[in-house]
């Protein structure tokens, strides 16, 4: 709600449903990063053979 340039809460904010988002990993691409690191390690070990 915007009144005279002020952003005010809805008059129904006390009765609104609470939206909860469960905390997740901060780094969203953890599996992709692990796969790239594993691939890089495999390439290095193959080159040393």
mmCIF entry with sequence, helices, sheets and N, C-alpha, C, O atoms, coordinates in Angstrom:
data_MODEL
# 
_entry.id   MODEL 
# 
_entity.id                         1 
_entity.type                       polymer 
_entity.pdbx_number_of_molecules   1 
# 
_entity_poly.entity_id                      1 
_entity_poly.type                           'polypeptide(L)' 
_entity_poly.nstd_linkage                   no 
_entity_poly.nstd_monomer                   no 
_entity_poly.pdbx_seq_one_letter_code       
;(UNK)(UNK)(UNK)(UNK)(UNK)(UNK)(UNK)(UNK)(UNK)(UNK)(UNK)(UNK)(UNK)(UNK)(UNK)(UNK)
(UNK)(UNK)(UNK)(UNK)(UNK)(UNK)(UNK)(UNK)(UNK)(UNK)(UNK)(UNK)(UNK)(UNK)(UNK)(UNK)
(UNK)(UNK)(UNK)(UNK)(UNK)(UNK)(UNK)(UNK)(UNK)(UNK)(UNK)(UNK)(UNK)(UNK)(UNK)(UNK)
(UNK)
;
_entity_poly.pdbx_seq_one_letter_code_can   XXXXXXXXXXXXXXXXXXXXXXXXXXXXXXXXXXXXXXXXXXXXXXXXX 
_entity_poly.pdbx_strand_id                 A 
# 
loop_
_entity_poly_seq.entity_id 
_entity_poly_seq.num 
_entity_poly_seq.mon_id 
_entity_poly_seq.hetero 
1 1  UNK n 
1 2  UNK n 
1 3  UNK n 
1 4  UNK n 
1 5  UNK n 
1 6  UNK n 
1 7  UNK n 
1 8  UNK n 
1 9  UNK n 
1 10 UNK n 
1 11 UNK n 
1 12 UNK n 
1 13 UNK n 
1 14 UNK n 
1 15 UNK n 
1 16 UNK n 
1 17 UNK n 
1 18 UNK n 
1 19 UNK n 
1 20 UNK n 
1 21 UNK n 
1 22 UNK n 
1 23 UNK n 
1 24 UNK n 
1 25 UNK n 
1 26 UNK n 
1 27 UNK n 
1 28 UNK n 
1 29 UNK n 
1 30 UNK n 
1 31 UNK n 
1 32 UNK n 
1 33 UNK n 
1 34 UNK n 
1 35 UNK n 
1 36 UNK n 
1 37 UNK n 
1 38 UNK n 
1 39 UNK n 
1 40 UNK n 
1 41 UNK n 
1 42 UNK n 
1 43 UNK n 
1 44 UNK n 
1 45 UNK n 
1 46 UNK n 
1 47 UNK n 
1 48 UNK n 
1 49 UNK n 
# 
_struct_asym.id          A 
_struct_asym.entity_id   1 
# 
_struct_conf.conf_type_id            HELX_P 
_struct_conf.id                      HELX_P1 
_struct_conf.pdbx_PDB_helix_id       AA1 
_struct_conf.beg_label_comp_id       UNK 
_struct_conf.beg_label_asym_id       A 
_struct_conf.beg_label_seq_id        30 
_struct_conf.pdbx_beg_PDB_ins_code   ? 
_struct_conf.end_label_comp_id       UNK 
_struct_conf.end_label_asym_id       A 
_struct_conf.end_label_seq_id        48 
_struct_conf.pdbx_end_PDB_ins_code   ? 
_struct_conf.beg_auth_comp_id        UNK 
_struct_conf.beg_auth_asym_id        A 
_struct_conf.beg_auth_seq_id         30 
_struct_conf.end_auth_comp_id        UNK 
_struct_conf.end_auth_asym_id        A 
_struct_conf.end_auth_seq_id         48 
_struct_conf.pdbx_PDB_helix_class    1 
_struct_conf.details                 ? 
_struct_conf.pdbx_PDB_helix_length   19 
# 
_struct_conf_type.id          HELX_P 
_struct_conf_type.criteria    ? 
_struct_conf_type.reference   ? 
# 
_struct_sheet.id               AA1 
_struct_sheet.type             ? 
_struct_sheet.number_strands   2 
_struct_sheet.details          ? 
# 
_struct_sheet_order.sheet_id     AA1 
_struct_sheet_order.range_id_1   1 
_struct_sheet_order.range_id_2   2 
_struct_sheet_order.offset       ? 
_struct_sheet_order.sense        anti-parallel 
# 
loop_
_struct_sheet_range.sheet_id 
_struct_sheet_range.id 
_struct_sheet_range.beg_label_comp_id 
_struct_sheet_range.beg_label_asym_id 
_struct_sheet_range.beg_label_seq_id 
_struct_sheet_range.pdbx_beg_PDB_ins_code 
_struct_sheet_range.end_label_comp_id 
_struct_sheet_range.end_label_asym_id 
_struct_sheet_range.end_label_seq_id 
_struct_sheet_range.pdbx_end_PDB_ins_code 
_struct_sheet_range.beg_auth_comp_id 
_struct_sheet_range.beg_auth_asym_id 
_struct_sheet_range.beg_auth_seq_id 
_struct_sheet_range.end_auth_comp_id 
_struct_sheet_range.end_auth_asym_id 
_struct_sheet_range.end_auth_seq_id 
AA1 1 UNK A 2 ? UNK A 3 ? UNK A 2 UNK A 3 
AA1 2 UNK A 6 ? UNK A 7 ? UNK A 6 UNK A 7 
# 
loop_
_atom_site.group_PDB 
_atom_site.id 
_atom_site.type_symbol 
_atom_site.label_atom_id 
_atom_site.label_alt_id 
_atom_site.label_comp_id 
_atom_site.label_asym_id 
_atom_site.label_entity_id 
_atom_site.label_seq_id 
_atom_site.pdbx_PDB_ins_code 
_atom_site.Cartn_x 
_atom_site.Cartn_y 
_atom_site.Cartn_z 
_atom_site.occupancy 
_atom_site.B_iso_or_equiv 
_atom_site.pdbx_formal_charge 
_atom_site.auth_seq_id 
_atom_site.auth_comp_id 
_atom_site.auth_asym_id 
_atom_site.auth_atom_id 
_atom_site.pdbx_PDB_model_num 
ATOM 1   N N  . UNK A 1 1  ? 0.842  -1.153  0.000   1.00 0.00 ? 1  UNK A N  1 
ATOM 2   C CA . UNK A 1 1  ? 0.000  0.000   0.000   1.00 0.00 ? 1  UNK A CA 1 
ATOM 3   C C  . UNK A 1 1  ? 0.901  1.234   0.000   1.00 0.00 ? 1  UNK A C  1 
ATOM 4   O O  . UNK A 1 1  ? 1.842  1.315   0.790   1.00 0.00 ? 1  UNK A O  1 
ATOM 5   N N  . UNK A 1 2  ? 0.624  2.172   -0.862  1.00 0.00 ? 2  UNK A N  1 
ATOM 6   C CA . UNK A 1 2  ? 1.451  3.370   -0.984  1.00 0.00 ? 2  UNK A CA 1 
ATOM 7   C C  . UNK A 1 2  ? 0.567  4.598   -0.749  1.00 0.00 ? 2  UNK A C  1 
ATOM 8   O O  . UNK A 1 2  ? -0.336 4.880   -1.536  1.00 0.00 ? 2  UNK A O  1 
ATOM 9   N N  . UNK A 1 3  ? 0.834  5.317   0.331   1.00 0.00 ? 3  UNK A N  1 
ATOM 10  C CA . UNK A 1 3  ? 0.060  6.517   0.664   1.00 0.00 ? 3  UNK A CA 1 
ATOM 11  C C  . UNK A 1 3  ? 1.036  7.665   0.861   1.00 0.00 ? 3  UNK A C  1 
ATOM 12  O O  . UNK A 1 3  ? 1.917  7.599   1.719   1.00 0.00 ? 3  UNK A O  1 
ATOM 13  N N  . UNK A 1 4  ? 0.878  8.719   0.065   1.00 0.00 ? 4  UNK A N  1 
ATOM 14  C CA . UNK A 1 4  ? 1.702  9.931   0.171   1.00 0.00 ? 4  UNK A CA 1 
ATOM 15  C C  . UNK A 1 4  ? 3.191  9.598   0.128   1.00 0.00 ? 4  UNK A C  1 
ATOM 16  O O  . UNK A 1 4  ? 3.979  10.186  0.869   1.00 0.00 ? 4  UNK A O  1 
ATOM 17  N N  . UNK A 1 5  ? 3.578  8.668   -0.726  1.00 0.00 ? 5  UNK A N  1 
ATOM 18  C CA . UNK A 1 5  ? 4.987  8.334   -0.869  1.00 0.00 ? 5  UNK A CA 1 
ATOM 19  C C  . UNK A 1 5  ? 5.509  7.386   0.190   1.00 0.00 ? 5  UNK A C  1 
ATOM 20  O O  . UNK A 1 5  ? 6.692  7.047   0.170   1.00 0.00 ? 5  UNK A O  1 
ATOM 21  N N  . UNK A 1 6  ? 4.678  6.949   1.103   1.00 0.00 ? 6  UNK A N  1 
ATOM 22  C CA . UNK A 1 6  ? 5.099  6.016   2.152   1.00 0.00 ? 6  UNK A CA 1 
ATOM 23  C C  . UNK A 1 6  ? 4.601  4.623   1.804   1.00 0.00 ? 6  UNK A C  1 
ATOM 24  O O  . UNK A 1 6  ? 3.474  4.456   1.338   1.00 0.00 ? 6  UNK A O  1 
ATOM 25  N N  . UNK A 1 7  ? 5.434  3.638   2.030   1.00 0.00 ? 7  UNK A N  1 
ATOM 26  C CA . UNK A 1 7  ? 5.009  2.261   1.848   1.00 0.00 ? 7  UNK A CA 1 
ATOM 27  C C  . UNK A 1 7  ? 4.548  1.744   3.204   1.00 0.00 ? 7  UNK A C  1 
ATOM 28  O O  . UNK A 1 7  ? 5.340  1.625   4.139   1.00 0.00 ? 7  UNK A O  1 
ATOM 29  N N  . UNK A 1 8  ? 3.262  1.440   3.300   1.00 0.00 ? 8  UNK A N  1 
ATOM 30  C CA . UNK A 1 8  ? 2.681  1.000   4.563   1.00 0.00 ? 8  UNK A CA 1 
ATOM 31  C C  . UNK A 1 8  ? 2.216  -0.449  4.442   1.00 0.00 ? 8  UNK A C  1 
ATOM 32  O O  . UNK A 1 8  ? 1.875  -0.907  3.352   1.00 0.00 ? 8  UNK A O  1 
ATOM 33  N N  . UNK A 1 9  ? 2.204  -1.171  5.570   1.00 0.00 ? 9  UNK A N  1 
ATOM 34  C CA . UNK A 1 9  ? 1.734  -2.551  5.510   1.00 0.00 ? 9  UNK A CA 1 
ATOM 35  C C  . UNK A 1 9  ? 0.232  -2.608  5.266   1.00 0.00 ? 9  UNK A C  1 
ATOM 36  O O  . UNK A 1 9  ? -0.494 -1.642  5.503   1.00 0.00 ? 9  UNK A O  1 
ATOM 37  N N  . UNK A 1 10 ? -0.203 -3.739  4.796   1.00 0.00 ? 10 UNK A N  1 
ATOM 38  C CA . UNK A 1 10 ? -1.625 -3.968  4.584   1.00 0.00 ? 10 UNK A CA 1 
ATOM 39  C C  . UNK A 1 10 ? -2.350 -3.897  5.926   1.00 0.00 ? 10 UNK A C  1 
ATOM 40  O O  . UNK A 1 10 ? -1.777 -4.285  6.945   1.00 0.00 ? 10 UNK A O  1 
ATOM 41  N N  . UNK A 1 11 ? -3.584 -3.416  5.958   1.00 0.00 ? 11 UNK A N  1 
ATOM 42  C CA . UNK A 1 11 ? -4.312 -3.399  7.231   1.00 0.00 ? 11 UNK A CA 1 
ATOM 43  C C  . UNK A 1 11 ? -4.604 -4.813  7.749   1.00 0.00 ? 11 UNK A C  1 
ATOM 44  O O  . UNK A 1 11 ? -5.007 -4.980  8.900   1.00 0.00 ? 11 UNK A O  1 
ATOM 45  N N  . UNK A 1 12 ? -4.404 -5.813  6.915   1.00 0.00 ? 12 UNK A N  1 
ATOM 46  C CA . UNK A 1 12 ? -4.686 -7.190  7.301   1.00 0.00 ? 12 UNK A CA 1 
ATOM 47  C C  . UNK A 1 12 ? -3.412 -7.977  7.604   1.00 0.00 ? 12 UNK A C  1 
ATOM 48  O O  . UNK A 1 12 ? -3.441 -9.207  7.614   1.00 0.00 ? 12 UNK A O  1 
ATOM 49  N N  . UNK A 1 13 ? -2.298 -7.290  7.850   1.00 0.00 ? 13 UNK A N  1 
ATOM 50  C CA . UNK A 1 13 ? -1.029 -7.993  8.004   1.00 0.00 ? 13 UNK A CA 1 
ATOM 51  C C  . UNK A 1 13 ? -1.012 -8.914  9.221   1.00 0.00 ? 13 UNK A C  1 
ATOM 52  O O  . UNK A 1 13 ? -0.257 -9.886  9.238   1.00 0.00 ? 13 UNK A O  1 
ATOM 53  N N  . UNK A 1 14 ? -1.817 -8.636  10.229  1.00 0.00 ? 14 UNK A N  1 
ATOM 54  C CA . UNK A 1 14 ? -1.828 -9.499  11.416  1.00 0.00 ? 14 UNK A CA 1 
ATOM 55  C C  . UNK A 1 14 ? -2.586 -10.799 11.177  1.00 0.00 ? 14 UNK A C  1 
ATOM 56  O O  . UNK A 1 14 ? -2.363 -11.784 11.881  1.00 0.00 ? 14 UNK A O  1 
ATOM 57  N N  . UNK A 1 15 ? -3.471 -10.811 10.200  1.00 0.00 ? 15 UNK A N  1 
ATOM 58  C CA . UNK A 1 15 ? -4.249 -12.018 9.941   1.00 0.00 ? 15 UNK A CA 1 
ATOM 59  C C  . UNK A 1 15 ? -3.776 -12.762 8.699   1.00 0.00 ? 15 UNK A C  1 
ATOM 60  O O  . UNK A 1 15 ? -4.320 -13.818 8.375   1.00 0.00 ? 15 UNK A O  1 
ATOM 61  N N  . UNK A 1 16 ? -2.779 -12.239 8.001   1.00 0.00 ? 16 UNK A N  1 
ATOM 62  C CA . UNK A 1 16 ? -2.264 -12.910 6.810   1.00 0.00 ? 16 UNK A CA 1 
ATOM 63  C C  . UNK A 1 16 ? -1.556 -14.208 7.189   1.00 0.00 ? 16 UNK A C  1 
ATOM 64  O O  . UNK A 1 16 ? -1.008 -14.339 8.284   1.00 0.00 ? 16 UNK A O  1 
ATOM 65  N N  . UNK A 1 17 ? -1.579 -15.163 6.260   1.00 0.00 ? 17 UNK A N  1 
ATOM 66  C CA . UNK A 1 17 ? -0.851 -16.410 6.468   1.00 0.00 ? 17 UNK A CA 1 
ATOM 67  C C  . UNK A 1 17 ? 0.645  -16.138 6.424   1.00 0.00 ? 17 UNK A C  1 
ATOM 68  O O  . UNK A 1 17 ? 1.124  -15.319 5.640   1.00 0.00 ? 17 UNK A O  1 
ATOM 69  N N  . UNK A 1 18 ? 1.358  -16.831 7.269   1.00 0.00 ? 18 UNK A N  1 
ATOM 70  C CA . UNK A 1 18 ? 2.806  -16.682 7.307   1.00 0.00 ? 18 UNK A CA 1 
ATOM 71  C C  . UNK A 1 18 ? 3.404  -17.549 6.208   1.00 0.00 ? 18 UNK A C  1 
ATOM 72  O O  . UNK A 1 18 ? 3.072  -18.729 6.095   1.00 0.00 ? 18 UNK A O  1 
ATOM 73  N N  . UNK A 1 19 ? 4.279  -16.971 5.403   1.00 0.00 ? 19 UNK A N  1 
ATOM 74  C CA . UNK A 1 19 ? 4.971  -17.733 4.382   1.00 0.00 ? 19 UNK A CA 1 
ATOM 75  C C  . UNK A 1 19 ? 6.348  -18.086 4.905   1.00 0.00 ? 19 UNK A C  1 
ATOM 76  O O  . UNK A 1 19 ? 7.124  -17.207 5.279   1.00 0.00 ? 19 UNK A O  1 
ATOM 77  N N  . UNK A 1 20 ? 6.644  -19.353 4.930   1.00 0.00 ? 20 UNK A N  1 
ATOM 78  C CA . UNK A 1 20 ? 7.921  -19.820 5.442   1.00 0.00 ? 20 UNK A CA 1 
ATOM 79  C C  . UNK A 1 20 ? 8.666  -20.539 4.330   1.00 0.00 ? 20 UNK A C  1 
ATOM 80  O O  . UNK A 1 20 ? 8.119  -21.416 3.663   1.00 0.00 ? 20 UNK A O  1 
ATOM 81  N N  . UNK A 1 21 ? 9.886  -20.167 4.147   1.00 0.00 ? 21 UNK A N  1 
ATOM 82  C CA . UNK A 1 21 ? 10.749 -20.830 3.174   1.00 0.00 ? 21 UNK A CA 1 
ATOM 83  C C  . UNK A 1 21 ? 11.865 -21.507 3.954   1.00 0.00 ? 21 UNK A C  1 
ATOM 84  O O  . UNK A 1 21 ? 12.647 -20.849 4.641   1.00 0.00 ? 21 UNK A O  1 
ATOM 85  N N  . UNK A 1 22 ? 11.929 -22.799 3.843   1.00 0.00 ? 22 UNK A N  1 
ATOM 86  C CA . UNK A 1 22 ? 12.945 -23.552 4.573   1.00 0.00 ? 22 UNK A CA 1 
ATOM 87  C C  . UNK A 1 22 ? 14.337 -23.133 4.115   1.00 0.00 ? 22 UNK A C  1 
ATOM 88  O O  . UNK A 1 22 ? 14.549 -22.902 2.924   1.00 0.00 ? 22 UNK A O  1 
ATOM 89  N N  . UNK A 1 23 ? 15.283 -23.032 5.033   1.00 0.00 ? 23 UNK A N  1 
ATOM 90  C CA . UNK A 1 23 ? 16.634 -22.653 4.637   1.00 0.00 ? 23 UNK A CA 1 
ATOM 91  C C  . UNK A 1 23 ? 17.260 -23.739 3.769   1.00 0.00 ? 23 UNK A C  1 
ATOM 92  O O  . UNK A 1 23 ? 17.107 -24.932 4.031   1.00 0.00 ? 23 UNK A O  1 
ATOM 93  N N  . UNK A 1 24 ? 17.953 -23.308 2.754   1.00 0.00 ? 24 UNK A N  1 
ATOM 94  C CA . UNK A 1 24 ? 18.616 -24.244 1.858   1.00 0.00 ? 24 UNK A CA 1 
ATOM 95  C C  . UNK A 1 24 ? 20.106 -23.950 1.834   1.00 0.00 ? 24 UNK A C  1 
ATOM 96  O O  . UNK A 1 24 ? 20.581 -23.060 2.538   1.00 0.00 ? 24 UNK A O  1 
ATOM 97  N N  . UNK A 1 25 ? 20.829 -24.685 1.039   1.00 0.00 ? 25 UNK A N  1 
ATOM 98  C CA . UNK A 1 25 ? 22.266 -24.406 0.949   1.00 0.00 ? 25 UNK A CA 1 
ATOM 99  C C  . UNK A 1 25 ? 22.494 -23.033 0.329   1.00 0.00 ? 25 UNK A C  1 
ATOM 100 O O  . UNK A 1 25 ? 21.794 -22.633 -0.601  1.00 0.00 ? 25 UNK A O  1 
ATOM 101 N N  . UNK A 1 26 ? 23.468 -22.331 0.851   1.00 0.00 ? 26 UNK A N  1 
ATOM 102 C CA . UNK A 1 26 ? 23.739 -20.992 0.335   1.00 0.00 ? 26 UNK A CA 1 
ATOM 103 C C  . UNK A 1 26 ? 24.279 -21.050 -1.093  1.00 0.00 ? 26 UNK A C  1 
ATOM 104 O O  . UNK A 1 26 ? 23.986 -20.181 -1.914  1.00 0.00 ? 26 UNK A O  1 
ATOM 105 N N  . UNK A 1 27 ? 25.062 -22.073 -1.376  1.00 0.00 ? 27 UNK A N  1 
ATOM 106 C CA . UNK A 1 27 ? 25.620 -22.237 -2.712  1.00 0.00 ? 27 UNK A CA 1 
ATOM 107 C C  . UNK A 1 27 ? 24.735 -23.215 -3.452  1.00 0.00 ? 27 UNK A C  1 
ATOM 108 O O  . UNK A 1 27 ? 24.764 -24.412 -3.167  1.00 0.00 ? 27 UNK A O  1 
ATOM 109 N N  . UNK A 1 28 ? 23.956 -22.733 -4.388  1.00 0.00 ? 28 UNK A N  1 
ATOM 110 C CA . UNK A 1 28 ? 22.938 -23.542 -5.043  1.00 0.00 ? 28 UNK A CA 1 
ATOM 111 C C  . UNK A 1 28 ? 23.511 -24.593 -5.991  1.00 0.00 ? 28 UNK A C  1 
ATOM 112 O O  . UNK A 1 28 ? 22.812 -25.546 -6.336  1.00 0.00 ? 28 UNK A O  1 
ATOM 113 N N  . UNK A 1 29 ? 24.736 -24.445 -6.409  1.00 0.00 ? 29 UNK A N  1 
ATOM 114 C CA . UNK A 1 29 ? 25.308 -25.347 -7.409  1.00 0.00 ? 29 UNK A CA 1 
ATOM 115 C C  . UNK A 1 29 ? 26.339 -26.295 -6.797  1.00 0.00 ? 29 UNK A C  1 
ATOM 116 O O  . UNK A 1 29 ? 27.372 -26.564 -7.409  1.00 0.00 ? 29 UNK A O  1 
ATOM 117 N N  . UNK A 1 30 ? 26.069 -26.792 -5.616  1.00 0.00 ? 30 UNK A N  1 
ATOM 118 C CA . UNK A 1 30 ? 27.041 -27.634 -4.916  1.00 0.00 ? 30 UNK A CA 1 
ATOM 119 C C  . UNK A 1 30 ? 27.325 -28.921 -5.682  1.00 0.00 ? 30 UNK A C  1 
ATOM 120 O O  . UNK A 1 30 ? 28.480 -29.328 -5.804  1.00 0.00 ? 30 UNK A O  1 
ATOM 121 N N  . UNK A 1 31 ? 26.277 -29.564 -6.200  1.00 0.00 ? 31 UNK A N  1 
ATOM 122 C CA . UNK A 1 31 ? 26.500 -30.830 -6.928  1.00 0.00 ? 31 UNK A CA 1 
ATOM 123 C C  . UNK A 1 31 ? 27.264 -30.593 -8.213  1.00 0.00 ? 31 UNK A C  1 
ATOM 124 O O  . UNK A 1 31 ? 28.125 -31.394 -8.576  1.00 0.00 ? 31 UNK A O  1 
ATOM 125 N N  . UNK A 1 32 ? 26.967 -29.508 -8.905  1.00 0.00 ? 32 UNK A N  1 
ATOM 126 C CA . UNK A 1 32 ? 27.665 -29.205 -10.151 1.00 0.00 ? 32 UNK A CA 1 
ATOM 127 C C  . UNK A 1 32 ? 29.135 -28.897 -9.884  1.00 0.00 ? 32 UNK A C  1 
ATOM 128 O O  . UNK A 1 32 ? 30.009 -29.328 -10.637 1.00 0.00 ? 32 UNK A O  1 
ATOM 129 N N  . UNK A 1 33 ? 29.407 -28.152 -8.816  1.00 0.00 ? 33 UNK A N  1 
ATOM 130 C CA . UNK A 1 33 ? 30.794 -27.825 -8.470  1.00 0.00 ? 33 UNK A CA 1 
ATOM 131 C C  . UNK A 1 33 ? 31.559 -29.089 -8.098  1.00 0.00 ? 33 UNK A C  1 
ATOM 132 O O  . UNK A 1 33 ? 32.723 -29.236 -8.469  1.00 0.00 ? 33 UNK A O  1 
ATOM 133 N N  . UNK A 1 34 ? 30.922 -30.003 -7.368  1.00 0.00 ? 34 UNK A N  1 
ATOM 134 C CA . UNK A 1 34 ? 31.584 -31.252 -6.993  1.00 0.00 ? 34 UNK A CA 1 
ATOM 135 C C  . UNK A 1 34 ? 31.872 -32.096 -8.230  1.00 0.00 ? 34 UNK A C  1 
ATOM 136 O O  . UNK A 1 34 ? 32.936 -32.708 -8.327  1.00 0.00 ? 34 UNK A O  1 
ATOM 137 N N  . UNK A 1 35 ? 30.933 -32.134 -9.174  1.00 0.00 ? 35 UNK A N  1 
ATOM 138 C CA . UNK A 1 35 ? 31.142 -32.904 -10.399 1.00 0.00 ? 35 UNK A CA 1 
ATOM 139 C C  . UNK A 1 35 ? 32.277 -32.318 -11.227 1.00 0.00 ? 35 UNK A C  1 
ATOM 140 O O  . UNK A 1 35 ? 33.082 -33.063 -11.787 1.00 0.00 ? 35 UNK A O  1 
ATOM 141 N N  . UNK A 1 36 ? 32.351 -30.986 -11.311 1.00 0.00 ? 36 UNK A N  1 
ATOM 142 C CA . UNK A 1 36 ? 33.448 -30.355 -12.061 1.00 0.00 ? 36 UNK A CA 1 
ATOM 143 C C  . UNK A 1 36 ? 34.796 -30.615 -11.392 1.00 0.00 ? 36 UNK A C  1 
ATOM 144 O O  . UNK A 1 36 ? 35.790 -30.861 -12.075 1.00 0.00 ? 36 UNK A O  1 
ATOM 145 N N  . UNK A 1 37 ? 34.834 -30.561 -10.070 1.00 0.00 ? 37 UNK A N  1 
ATOM 146 C CA . UNK A 1 37 ? 36.086 -30.827 -9.359  1.00 0.00 ? 37 UNK A CA 1 
ATOM 147 C C  . UNK A 1 37 ? 36.531 -32.269 -9.565  1.00 0.00 ? 37 UNK A C  1 
ATOM 148 O O  . UNK A 1 37 ? 37.720 -32.536 -9.739  1.00 0.00 ? 37 UNK A O  1 
ATOM 149 N N  . UNK A 1 38 ? 35.575 -33.200 -9.544  1.00 0.00 ? 38 UNK A N  1 
ATOM 150 C CA . UNK A 1 38 ? 35.904 -34.603 -9.770  1.00 0.00 ? 38 UNK A CA 1 
ATOM 151 C C  . UNK A 1 38 ? 36.416 -34.817 -11.196 1.00 0.00 ? 38 UNK A C  1 
ATOM 152 O O  . UNK A 1 38 ? 37.377 -35.557 -11.410 1.00 0.00 ? 38 UNK A O  1 
ATOM 153 N N  . UNK A 1 39 ? 35.780 -34.176 -12.154 1.00 0.00 ? 39 UNK A N  1 
ATOM 154 C CA . UNK A 1 39 ? 36.212 -34.301 -13.548 1.00 0.00 ? 39 UNK A CA 1 
ATOM 155 C C  . UNK A 1 39 ? 37.613 -33.732 -13.732 1.00 0.00 ? 39 UNK A C  1 
ATOM 156 O O  . UNK A 1 39 ? 38.436 -34.306 -14.444 1.00 0.00 ? 39 UNK A O  1 
ATOM 157 N N  . UNK A 1 40 ? 37.877 -32.609 -13.091 1.00 0.00 ? 40 UNK A N  1 
ATOM 158 C CA . UNK A 1 40 ? 39.211 -31.999 -13.193 1.00 0.00 ? 40 UNK A CA 1 
ATOM 159 C C  . UNK A 1 40 ? 40.268 -32.905 -12.563 1.00 0.00 ? 40 UNK A C  1 
ATOM 160 O O  . UNK A 1 40 ? 41.368 -33.051 -13.097 1.00 0.00 ? 40 UNK A O  1 
ATOM 161 N N  . UNK A 1 41 ? 39.928 -33.511 -11.427 1.00 0.00 ? 41 UNK A N  1 
ATOM 162 C CA . UNK A 1 41 ? 40.871 -34.420 -10.767 1.00 0.00 ? 41 UNK A CA 1 
ATOM 163 C C  . UNK A 1 41 ? 41.128 -35.643 -11.646 1.00 0.00 ? 41 UNK A C  1 
ATOM 164 O O  . UNK A 1 41 ? 42.258 -36.126 -11.717 1.00 0.00 ? 41 UNK A O  1 
ATOM 165 N N  . UNK A 1 42 ? 40.098 -36.142 -12.310 1.00 0.00 ? 42 UNK A N  1 
ATOM 166 C CA . UNK A 1 42 ? 40.281 -37.300 -13.196 1.00 0.00 ? 42 UNK A CA 1 
ATOM 167 C C  . UNK A 1 42 ? 41.152 -36.947 -14.391 1.00 0.00 ? 42 UNK A C  1 
ATOM 168 O O  . UNK A 1 42 ? 41.958 -37.772 -14.822 1.00 0.00 ? 42 UNK A O  1 
ATOM 169 N N  . UNK A 1 43 ? 41.012 -35.756 -14.932 1.00 0.00 ? 43 UNK A N  1 
ATOM 170 C CA . UNK A 1 43 ? 41.831 -35.339 -16.071 1.00 0.00 ? 43 UNK A CA 1 
ATOM 171 C C  . UNK A 1 43 ? 43.287 -35.218 -15.664 1.00 0.00 ? 43 UNK A C  1 
ATOM 172 O O  . UNK A 1 43 ? 44.177 -35.599 -16.424 1.00 0.00 ? 43 UNK A O  1 
ATOM 173 N N  . UNK A 1 44 ? 43.537 -34.697 -14.487 1.00 0.00 ? 44 UNK A N  1 
ATOM 174 C CA . UNK A 1 44 ? 44.924 -34.545 -14.021 1.00 0.00 ? 44 UNK A CA 1 
ATOM 175 C C  . UNK A 1 44 ? 45.547 -35.927 -13.811 1.00 0.00 ? 44 UNK A C  1 
ATOM 176 O O  . UNK A 1 44 ? 46.694 -36.160 -14.192 1.00 0.00 ? 44 UNK A O  1 
ATOM 177 N N  . UNK A 1 45 ? 44.789 -36.840 -13.204 1.00 0.00 ? 45 UNK A N  1 
ATOM 178 C CA . UNK A 1 45 ? 45.347 -38.179 -12.939 1.00 0.00 ? 45 UNK A CA 1 
ATOM 179 C C  . UNK A 1 45 ? 45.574 -38.949 -14.242 1.00 0.00 ? 45 UNK A C  1 
ATOM 180 O O  . UNK A 1 45 ? 46.519 -39.734 -14.322 1.00 0.00 ? 45 UNK A O  1 
ATOM 181 N N  . UNK A 1 46 ? 44.753 -38.754 -15.246 1.00 0.00 ? 46 UNK A N  1 
ATOM 182 C CA . UNK A 1 46 ? 44.944 -39.423 -16.539 1.00 0.00 ? 46 UNK A CA 1 
ATOM 183 C C  . UNK A 1 46 ? 46.173 -38.881 -17.251 1.00 0.00 ? 46 UNK A C  1 
ATOM 184 O O  . UNK A 1 46 ? 46.876 -39.639 -17.919 1.00 0.00 ? 46 UNK A O  1 
ATOM 185 N N  . UNK A 1 47 ? 46.446 -37.602 -17.127 1.00 0.00 ? 47 UNK A N  1 
ATOM 186 C CA . UNK A 1 47 ? 47.594 -37.009 -17.786 1.00 0.00 ? 47 UNK A CA 1 
ATOM 187 C C  . UNK A 1 47 ? 48.899 -37.483 -17.147 1.00 0.00 ? 47 UNK A C  1 
ATOM 188 O O  . UNK A 1 47 ? 49.928 -37.530 -17.821 1.00 0.00 ? 47 UNK A O  1 
ATOM 189 N N  . UNK A 1 48 ? 48.876 -37.831 -15.874 1.00 0.00 ? 48 UNK A N  1 
ATOM 190 C CA . UNK A 1 48 ? 50.082 -38.265 -15.180 1.00 0.00 ? 48 UNK A CA 1 
ATOM 191 C C  . UNK A 1 48 ? 50.434 -39.717 -15.480 1.00 0.00 ? 48 UNK A C  1 
ATOM 192 O O  . UNK A 1 48 ? 51.547 -40.150 -15.182 1.00 0.00 ? 48 UNK A O  1 
ATOM 193 N N  . UNK A 1 49 ? 49.529 -40.463 -16.051 1.00 0.00 ? 49 UNK A N  1 
ATOM 194 C CA . UNK A 1 49 ? 49.811 -41.882 -16.343 1.00 0.00 ? 49 UNK A CA 1 
ATOM 195 C C  . UNK A 1 49 ? 50.825 -42.080 -17.401 1.00 0.00 ? 49 UNK A C  1 
ATOM 196 O O  . UNK A 1 49 ? 51.150 -43.219 -17.739 1.00 0.00 ? 49 UNK A O  1 
# 
